[in-house]
Amino acid sequence: MVREVRRNFFTPFKVGLLTLFAAVALAVGIIQVTKGGLSESDSYRVSAIFRDVSGLKKKSRVQIAGIDVGQVESIELVGARAKVTLRIRNDVPLYENATITKRSEGFIGDQSLDISPGDPSLPRIPDGGSFKPENVLEGGGLDAALEQLSAVGGEIQELAKTLIVLVKGDEEGHGGFQKILDDISSLSKTLAETVEASTDELQAILKNVNTLTRQVSDLAAGEEGTVRQILANIETITRDVQEVLATVRGVLGTGEGELKEGVASLRETLDTLDASLEEVRSVTGRLARGEGTVGKLLSDDALYDQIEDTVTDAGDFLDRLLALQTEVSLRTEYHLAHRSSREALQIRLIPREDKWYELALVSPPKARAIYSYETQSGGGTAYVRSENTDLRLNALFAKRWRFGPHFSITGRIGLIESTGGVGLGVGLLDDHLEVQVELFEFTNLETPLPRLRGVITLHFLEHLYVTGGVDDALNDVTRAPEGFVYTGPPELDPFGAPARSLFIGAGFQFTDEDLKAIITAVGLPSPG
């Protein structure tokens, strides 16, 4: 009987006690969830005035760079605008030029606030302060986005009409992308024919000049005795003619009367002829002595040799110019540690198979830090860090030593990413597999050791290749240089970031012969 009474009493009592405990726990949880947020001890207040706070509510998230740094504490109406009061964590400073933006989190209407903390060199916004009105950036909302989308749709329709006219041409048959392609094809074919024809003509001219100089040399060398005999005979004939003229002049000078008057004009003519013969003898004498340009050409072997050497050098230079090969390469790499890409456009000028010159423009995977002392507005100087993301230049001379068809070594020296550097490469399998190392950037203040890059390249098709390797292999992370103190927000601290990075990439390459083949063999129809 007693046992039954106890069982009837304690069983409902235990159930009730458990129910009471669950209710208390639920109430405490609801209070904690409802209370939530940041306390006054670990946060401070700032406010902003918005024209429209649709979608915002108490406890809406406040973020910097996608990280929660606070929440909305209250929203109240001030005139025709809404005053939003925020609670921000004490460890997140905001500065005078900080900006705030309302951002939609989806199509369901929820909104959050994004903050840019501003310039650390400016004063902080104090507890109870507010954002400047010009730094409160109003979002357009979903309706504005739909209106903009509608406007963009109209512009896309106009663009589509323009593209149709561009491809098909207008109603009168003018324009049209096909006609442009036909014109380009005709121009390319004409240009290729002109280049090929001009090259053959120039080589033919040089060949003819070389043949002519050899013939002149052979003639001068083989007939030298005959030429000298001819000059001697001309001199003898001239002397005999002068003696005859002297005799005739004596005869005419003894005539009397009409005979003397009749031959007076003949005497003047003979005098003129005598002077002309004297000039002829003078010219032939200079030729025999090797005087003057023609005389030197006939008698000076050294001058002929110089002319022949000049023509030979001109021919050799033209042959080297025509033999110069150009190789163009475009590649891209993805660096895993930096989560960014590196692109490079490279041109190789190859006068011979065992040496070449490299020129390249490189888009770096990470910015290069620059440190300088700058004068402050209040006086004094400060050690300032800035970043440079401009394109960088490669300018290298390369020399290859080949040890059989399947092994070669290549050395390079010059500029690598706008700094002095050297490189060494090994070519295997007839250079289809290349292993290269590059050492450069010897004076980077944020890394104690030079930058070492190792690259493996596989040419698996005629114009395509893949590549991979490690960049900045000697340095693990970046460090602040001596004397520099970072004072910005902790989340933007550039130091301690990884320096060493694995990368993978791919690229394609082609030569001037490929371009010539494309130009001459393009299969587009000609106009008409």
Phi, psi and omega in degrees: 000312180296318180298321180293323178296316180298318181295321179291337181269310187287327181297310175296327180295317179296318179297318179294319180297318179295320178296318179298317180296319179295322180295317179297316180297320179295320180296316179298318180297317179298319180297317181294317180294318180293320181291303175041204170068198184251143177276166180292336183284330183249022179205171176220162186262141166220156183227161178213147181256123180243152172282327185216126179241029179303134179089343177275148176208171177302142180072011171298148187285146172240126188231153168232120180057035178082004181251131179294126178235001180175191180206166177283125180269318181203157176228125181221155182271126178236100185067234179261012182235170181250129176262122181251121178259132184246153170250119183244139178301143182298331183276006178243098181281145173243143185245171191304323182264021177296146180241154179226138184225136174274130186230137178280138179262007179158185182276000181275355174102351179293142181234154172222173183244133176251136183236137167255121191293340178095190185274121181296343180281350180267163179297153179281154171282123185282172175298126183090358179283184183215160175286145175294144183304322182288347180261004175265107186262114183280131172282156183280342183080172183293321180297316179297322180296320179294322177297315178297321178297321178295317179297319178297322178299320177297317179296323179296322177298317178298319179297320179297319178298318180297319180295322179298316178296320181297319184282313187269339186091166180277185184294333181273000178087008179276156177071213181093130183294325180296319179296321178297316179298321178298316179297318180296320179299315179297317180297318180297317181295318178298318180298316180297317179296320179296314180299315182294318180294317181296321180297315180295318180296317180296317177296322179294319179298313180298322179295319179294318179298317180297317178297318181297316180296322178295320179295318177298318179297315180297320180295315181294323181285321185280329185249023183299317181295320180296317180299316180295323178294320178298316179298320178295320179296319179299319180296319179296315179300318180299318180296318180296318179298320178298320178295319178298317180297321178297320179296313179299319180298321178295320179296313181295329181289342180268349180295157181238153170067228186295328180296317179294320179290326183290329182262008181298316179294325178296324178296318179297320178296318179295325177297317179297318178296322178298317179296321180296318179295326177296320177294321178298316179297323179295318181295314180295327177295318178296322178296318180295327180276356179079025180269152180080172184295312181293320179297317178296322180296324182279332189242344185261105179293328181296319179297318178298318179299321178296317179298317180295320179296320180298314179296321179295316179297319179298319178295320179296318180297318179296321179297318179294322180295318180289334180276350181295126179257146178239131180235124181249133182226138176231123182222159176224145181229146174247121181265119189292317184290323182272346182055045180211169184248162178229122179247151181213134172248117189239139175236127176250129173256115191243095175287328178219163183295332186264005175204153179199171178239135182246131171233133183210147169252129188238131172265111189288150177285341179214155182289153176260125182284139178233129181247138180205161175263126182238145178281129181274159181295328180272007183100158181085176181235160179224147178274110192245141176251133174226169184236144180240120179245019181293160174298147181245157188249135168251129175219103190229148168254131184238141178229132183244137172245121184256133179240064182101175185288344187241011181208131177209157177235134182235131174249143180225147179210144180150218179263130173236115184052049174066016174229156179297143181193169178227160179213154178220132182228153177236127178255131180236158176055052181058041177066015173286337177237121182237137175240122184230148170232142179230137179235120184201186180053065186280349188236036177282119185290341184266354176229132186287337185243157178300165181273121180246124180240131175246132186227136172242125183237132179241117176268096185265345173228172185298322184243359185241149176208159175239155184215158178194163180166202181229138180248142181055054188292337185274348184240135182270308181224165177276149181229151177288135179291162182298131178093354181255131180239123180276129183240008182277186179298144182300325184288346178257008182298120183280349187269152185088359177286152181294136175264316180286138183210133170280151179214155173228156182193180179206165180193174175222156182218154177209162183246174178295332176294323176297317179297317180297320179294321179294318183293316185279337186250012181296137189262021181282143181290151178279156179299138178082000000 
